[in-house]
Amino acid sequence: MRRLSGVVVALGALAVYLVLFSGSAAGYPGLFEDQDDNPVQSGALDFRDVSYGTTITECPQAGKIDEQPKPLDRRDIDQAEKHSGGNDRRMNQDFSCMPQDETTIDQNPNVASNYVGGANDYRLGWGTSGFYASTDNGTHWYDGITPFPSLPSGDNLDGGGDPVTVFDRAGVVYYAQINFNRTDDTSGVWVNRSTNGGFTWTRPCVPIQVAPPPTEQSRCGGAGDPRQPGDGTVGFIQDNDSRLNGSVPAFDKEWLTAGPRPSGVNPQCFTPLAHAPTVCASGVVGVDRLYVTYSLFSGAGSAQIFVSYSDDQARSWSAPKFIAGAAAFCAAGGRAGNECDDSQGSEPTVNPTTGQLWVGFINGDTTDEDQYLVVTSTDGGQTFSPPSRVDTLYDVNEPRGVNGRTDCVARGQGSTRTDLTNTCFRADPIFNSIVADKRGGAFADDVYVVLYDNRNGTIRNSNNDVFFYKSTDGGLTWVGPTRVNDDPSDMPANRDCGRNTNSIVGNAANCPATGTGNDQFFPFVSITQKGNLNITFQDRRLDTTSPIGSGEWPTSKTEVGNYLVWYWGAQCKITTTATVGPTATDVPSAASQCVAPEAVVNPTAATGFNPGAGPVPGNGQSAATLPFRNFQISDVGSNYDYSFRAGLFAGDYTGNTGGPEDPNGDEKGGETTAAVWTDARNGRGSGGPVDLQAGRNPICEQSDVFFQRYNSENGGKGSKANDQSLQFFLTAPCPQDIKDKGVHGK
Amino acid sequence: MRSILVIGAGAAVVFLAACGHTATVPAKQLGDLVLHPGDLPAQFTAFYVGPQVRLDTAGTPRANPARFGRKGGWIARYHRPGTFGTRGPLVLDSGVDVFGDADGAKQDLSAYRALFAETAASGGPGAKAISVPRIGDEAIGMTNRQIGPHPVRFFVIAWRFRNATAAVGANGFEGKVTLAEVVRLARRQQQRLASD
């Protein structure tokens, strides 16, 4: 009896233990399964979050495997693959056959061979933020998905996109992105941090408040989670009704830059919840201030542009500040105080000698065409100038479903999206590009913008061109446009044909059939320490002969040529400067480098805010006198009908970065530029039969991130491929045959 | 024993027949309410099958996913290879939206009607509403012609059945695709709605 009592006590203690630490004793049916051979409950019960983040990045066992194993390859190499030669490097290393698109890159200022890129990456089956790191000048790449931010609910926010990678001057690299749910309105902006050249990344944390306000006691995960509450969280809004219905504001299109704090501006850290100023902990202040700008869609504007900054390497962020400002040229939007609240696609840039910050963005508070605006701050983002107007952005006359491209709507594209002739991928000029000169002295207030639009096309025949603008007075006065792409681009007789004033709705049947040129789009601009401007963009000039009524989507391919896409570059060097102020009428010779003869001071002064049918600045520029030298970067053509989801999305931007070949070399050393772009050369058709390949992904459409590196001043020697034939990429079906070939190449 | 089985089978027939005439289209198994590959010629392959997304209705009178008490929607898109000489449609889409009651579906069909009118007004002489045979409880249609060296012809038929709306769209090159082909596809999809 006494013995029995001991057993009862022991069992009772065990039951108490289970209740305390497992929720209930009945919740652990597998405890005695060895005796009765019951099935063991597993799955979700056994999963536990590891909330330690990835702040320890130098484990002894990391990266010891020098050679990747190769999967069994059961494909035939098809014609497109046989003709995809050249020296472009693919950055994503996955075998998933899922797309990557929307590309970004930066170079380590202290280790020139270290590049880190980013892209939307669908390898998991949905959109996430992929990273790609190289320490040998892009010859080899390591890749993965950035850690998802943790939420107060204990869950992860696993939808990602809009990637931006930026190094600070100490060689710490940051990855900015939006994360969101696909089934409700929860979203935010986060920044991951890597101290080992982009191979491992911190996991951002939305703080969990553990004491009632006004205290800001908070934590990230469970006990032992070493992360700093709020680390990497720029902004976050939890949905209020668990439905995807726009019930709370939504974050979109963030961008990141890094630069020195202006003279007199001290480092400032912030609390995790209220983002109130607080003292910085020792050892966390970075060499640079990080600036993140983003769009916030809400009832207050669609959308407003905000900035937050961080001095402690993305660990804490200032409260959001509305920066788009107000101006008479935003009055048509009807917002209180003429605020420029209908904005998108913001990008910040900093002069590394003064810390002056500029932010460029598009705005639609206009009577007709959109506009590109720039604001600036000289006090580290505390205050901003009113916006200056760089130029009209002529995108109302882009071809869209609502003005004639019904074929794209049938394929699933939104009826208001821009559809370039013959294709249906989203091509809206949302993201343009701005960069501050890297030099001090007379160049310290020089800043450059590139944008693209359809001023040389119509709603029937798109002819988007890339245009360059420069300001030498701190962003107040703009000189341009200068057409960057040097292929033939004629002025349309009536660029407004078939469309209605201040409306994207129209009828392409009212436009003549004549095409006026080829599309260039998704441009990005960088500048080196020596003043080498490098602009890169997608380009369709090499396809002039692909036939109509052919390919994967015959009813979308209705015009000859203008179909396949290559990546191109353009170079020009600025060695002199002079101030061009708002009252200037001419451009002095010292400020005329990289400026077309037809460019003017303040180009929109000539056209007003409703430019009409034309001509407008940027029409009719002679290719013979354009200052940018153009060259082909990608080796072969790319069929965007094979990009994400039946050719509907290939990202919204591309990227490049430039720097010295040797950071420790003298000023006579060379400079290199590296470009990254979305490339669908490895995409194939979704056509069937789809059931012949066991285990094949449901789609063959995919695009990859490709990389090329060249001299910043005299680079770009064209394609390295032996064969530039178009036909292999016009139609490339998904492989059907299965042949057991063993390990590829063996 | 045999008679019991016969009675049982008869009861099952009565029961299934009763299910076939329920007053509402259920918002479950939405994928069964759109055209399947087996409903189409073998050359067609699906390039998207799944829930409708915002992009499918953005910028239209049907843009609000919660409109008129909507419970959910599905869409299947198909295409086939071809040239401007290929007979029949080259791209097809088949969609369905299920609402809480018939009134919601009626309002959604009115939104379709407004969308068709908008398109006809801005789409030029090739775009117009067309009369279509009765499908479901009420049906409307439109056609459009996209210009080019080889013009593209579009047909869309939208209809209501009880508390659901459905639509079939098709395009092919001018002279190669007919309304009758699209009507056949719409009727095939209606069979799916009615049998659920």
Interface residues (C-beta under 8 A of the other chain):
Chain A: R243 L244 N245 G401 V402 N403 G404 R405 T406 D407 A410 R411 G412 Q413 G414 S415 T416 R417 R460 V505 G506 N507 A508 A509 N510 A513 I548 G549 S550 E552 W553 P554 T555 T558 E559 V560 R645 A646 L648 G685 S686 G687 G688 V690 I699 T731
Chain B: T45 F47 Y48 R54 L55 D56 A58 G59 T60 P65 A66 I75 R77 H79 R80 P81 G82 T83 F84 G85 T86 L90 V91 D93 S122 G123 G124 P125 G126 N144 Q146 I147 G148 P149 H150 V152 F154 G169 N171 G172 F173
